[in-house]
Amino acid sequence: MRAFIAWPTLLPSALRRVPVSLFALLSAWSASATTAVAAEPPVAVGEVLASAPNGEFSAPLRSLLTEGVASLTLGTAREHFVLSATLLSLEAAQIGRGARASASVSLVLRRARQQTLHAVLKGQATAEAADCSVRETHEDALRAAVRSALQRLPEAMR
């Protein structure tokens, strides 16, 4: 009989400890999930299309975007975004011993969760240099066009 009386007195305290430990477990999981999300950059580089008649520039464009986004001070974002890029034009001409190139890029900023359009950013630039190859001026013009478009990224994320 004594065991029967002891059981009901232990039952309420045991049940009271279960929700507390369950709450502690869920709080710890929530904090680790929040830390993992906070560690992610607010903008990820997505699809990059950069074919031009004079070559394929997807790898350099992706590299420039990744470096450019990493160098920006974006602060804490309320949501995460995906940035896709398209090379609209890349033209170059040899001028004497130098070269001139112009580039135009279009960046599309989408909300990562809903995949909805948030902003379209465009950048264009011209690079000209004496004693340079066409390839070097291609790279300079592309870099400047990406920088031009990314200047407006922090404002677009608001």
MOJO-V903906 format. One record per backbone hydrogen bond with DSSP energy under -0.5 kcal/mol. NH is the residue of the N-H (numbers start at 1). CO is the residue of the C=O. If there is no record, write none. Layout:
BEGIN
((NH:CO) (NH:CO))
END
This chain:
BEGIN
((5:1) (6:2) (7:3) (8:4) (9:5) (10:6) (11:7) (12:8) (13:9) (14:10) (15:11) (16:12) (17:13) (18:14) (19:15) (20:16) (21:17) (22:18) (23:19) (24:20) (25:21) (26:22) (27:23) (28:24) (29:25) (30:26) (31:27) (32:28) (33:29) (34:30) (35:31) (36:32) (37:33) (38:34) (39:35) (40:36) (40:37) (44:81) (46:83) (49:85) (50:48) (52:55) (55:52) (57:50) (57:55) (61:57) (62:58) (63:59) (64:60) (65:61) (66:62) (67:63) (68:64) (69:65) (70:66) (71:67) (72:68) (72:69) (74:72) (77:75) (81:42) (82:110) (83:44) (84:82) (84:108) (85:47) (86:106) (87:49) (88:86) (88:104) (89:104) (91:102) (93:100) (95:98) (96:94) (98:95) (99:129) (100:93) (101:127) (102:91) (103:125) (104:89) (105:123) (106:86) (107:121) (108:84) (109:107) (109:119) (110:82) (110:108) (111:116) (112:80) (115:111) (118:109) (119:109) (121:107) (123:105) (125:103) (127:101) (129:99) (132:129) (137:133) (138:134) (139:135) (140:136) (141:137) (142:138) (143:139) (144:140) (145:141) (146:142) (147:143) (148:144) (149:145) (150:146) (151:147) (152:149) (153:150) (154:150) (156:152) (157:153) (158:155))
END
